[in-house]
Amino acid sequence: MEIHRRMLAQYGQSTMSQRKVYEWVGRFKSGRTRVTDEGRSGRPSTSRSRKASSPQEYRNQLNDITNELCCKGTM
């Protein structure tokens, strides 16, 4: 997938997996427009784990996905 290849070139080993990229692409194609968490009921999470070195790095990766999808006209 072109998006994942470009993310690897930009972010190296900090890039999310190709499977996750496919999942996010599917979400955006289904109409999702934000990269922030959706509201949900139930008990909030008490811990978080991320492969990226910072939240800003994840935002940058997800913004790249959004920009790629918008430019391709898939939304």
Short mmCIF file of the C-alpha atoms (twelve columns), coordinates in Angstrom:
data_MODEL
# 
_entry.id   MODEL 
# 
loop_
_atom_site.group_PDB 
_atom_site.id 
_atom_site.type_symbol 
_atom_site.label_atom_id 
_atom_site.label_alt_id 
_atom_site.label_comp_id 
_atom_site.label_asym_id 
_atom_site.label_seq_id 
_atom_site.Cartn_x 
_atom_site.Cartn_y 
_atom_site.Cartn_z 
_atom_site.pdbx_PDB_model_num 
ATOM 1  C CA . MET A 1  0.000   0.000  0.000  1 
ATOM 2  C CA . GLU A 2  1.386   3.358  -1.057 1 
ATOM 3  C CA . ILE A 3  0.339   5.138  2.148  1 
ATOM 4  C CA . HIS A 4  2.225   2.690  4.356  1 
ATOM 5  C CA . ARG A 5  5.312   2.828  2.117  1 
ATOM 6  C CA . ARG A 6  5.367   6.635  2.360  1 
ATOM 7  C CA . MET A 7  4.912   6.513  6.133  1 
ATOM 8  C CA . LEU A 8  7.838   4.087  6.435  1 
ATOM 9  C CA . ALA A 9  9.996   6.426  4.373  1 
ATOM 10 C CA . GLN A 10 9.025   9.370  6.594  1 
ATOM 11 C CA . TYR A 11 8.914   7.809  10.078 1 
ATOM 12 C CA . GLY A 12 10.976  4.616  9.807  1 
ATOM 13 C CA . GLN A 13 10.368  1.983  12.475 1 
ATOM 14 C CA . SER A 14 8.030   4.301  14.400 1 
ATOM 15 C CA . THR A 15 5.383   3.830  11.702 1 
ATOM 16 C CA . MET A 16 2.212   1.974  12.595 1 
ATOM 17 C CA . SER A 17 1.832   -1.497 11.085 1 
ATOM 18 C CA . GLN A 18 0.485   -1.988 7.585  1 
ATOM 19 C CA . ARG A 19 -2.556  -3.702 9.096  1 
ATOM 20 C CA . LYS A 20 -3.330  -0.591 11.190 1 
ATOM 21 C CA . VAL A 21 -2.926  1.624  8.129  1 
ATOM 22 C CA . TYR A 22 -5.472  -0.555 6.285  1 
ATOM 23 C CA . GLU A 23 -7.856  -0.254 9.250  1 
ATOM 24 C CA . TRP A 24 -7.554  3.558  9.301  1 
ATOM 25 C CA . VAL A 25 -7.976  3.804  5.533  1 
ATOM 26 C CA . GLY A 26 -11.164 1.761  5.874  1 
ATOM 27 C CA . ARG A 27 -12.438 4.053  8.615  1 
ATOM 28 C CA . PHE A 28 -11.828 7.166  6.536  1 
ATOM 29 C CA . LYS A 29 -13.425 5.594  3.466  1 
ATOM 30 C CA . SER A 30 -16.466 4.812  5.634  1 
ATOM 31 C CA . GLY A 31 -16.869 8.479  6.472  1 
ATOM 32 C CA . ARG A 32 -14.678 9.089  9.494  1 
ATOM 33 C CA . THR A 33 -13.248 12.605 9.408  1 
ATOM 34 C CA . ARG A 34 -11.347 12.877 12.705 1 
ATOM 35 C CA . VAL A 35 -8.342  11.129 14.159 1 
ATOM 36 C CA . THR A 36 -9.369  11.777 17.760 1 
ATOM 37 C CA . ASP A 37 -11.114 9.106  19.816 1 
ATOM 38 C CA . GLU A 38 -14.861 8.791  19.413 1 
ATOM 39 C CA . GLY A 39 -16.988 9.163  22.536 1 
ATOM 40 C CA . ARG A 40 -18.072 5.878  24.087 1 
ATOM 41 C CA . SER A 41 -19.777 4.601  27.189 1 
ATOM 42 C CA . GLY A 42 -18.240 2.452  29.869 1 
ATOM 43 C CA . ARG A 43 -15.253 2.662  32.117 1 
ATOM 44 C CA . PRO A 44 -12.369 4.751  30.737 1 
ATOM 45 C CA . SER A 45 -9.048  3.127  29.972 1 
ATOM 46 C CA . THR A 46 -6.463  3.302  32.733 1 
ATOM 47 C CA . SER A 47 -3.370  2.650  30.625 1 
ATOM 48 C CA . ARG A 48 -2.133  3.337  27.114 1 
ATOM 49 C CA . SER A 49 0.593   1.846  24.996 1 
ATOM 50 C CA . ARG A 50 1.903   3.310  21.737 1 
ATOM 51 C CA . LYS A 51 4.610   2.275  19.354 1 
ATOM 52 C CA . ALA A 52 5.260   5.829  18.212 1 
ATOM 53 C CA . SER A 53 7.637   7.826  20.330 1 
ATOM 54 C CA . SER A 54 5.138   10.618 20.982 1 
ATOM 55 C CA . PRO A 55 1.460   11.545 20.579 1 
ATOM 56 C CA . GLN A 56 2.531   14.200 18.069 1 
ATOM 57 C CA . GLU A 57 4.134   11.502 15.933 1 
ATOM 58 C CA . TYR A 58 0.855   9.560  15.848 1 
ATOM 59 C CA . ARG A 59 -1.063  12.716 14.945 1 
ATOM 60 C CA . ASN A 60 1.393   13.348 12.131 1 
ATOM 61 C CA . GLN A 61 0.970   9.804  10.825 1 
ATOM 62 C CA . LEU A 62 -2.810  10.006 10.928 1 
ATOM 63 C CA . ASN A 63 -2.804  13.445 9.320  1 
ATOM 64 C CA . ASP A 64 -0.713  11.991 6.492  1 
ATOM 65 C CA . ILE A 65 -3.320  9.268  5.995  1 
ATOM 66 C CA . THR A 66 -6.107  11.842 5.969  1 
ATOM 67 C CA . ASN A 67 -4.259  14.035 3.488  1 
ATOM 68 C CA . GLU A 68 -3.523  11.070 1.234  1 
ATOM 69 C CA . LEU A 69 -7.173  10.023 1.178  1 
ATOM 70 C CA . CYS A 70 -8.391  13.561 0.518  1 
ATOM 71 C CA . CYS A 71 -5.950  14.027 -2.331 1 
ATOM 72 C CA . LYS A 72 -6.978  10.746 -3.964 1 
ATOM 73 C CA . GLY A 73 -10.650 11.761 -3.833 1 
ATOM 74 C CA . THR A 74 -11.703 8.659  -1.880 1 
ATOM 75 C CA . MET A 75 -13.664 10.469 0.802  1 
# 
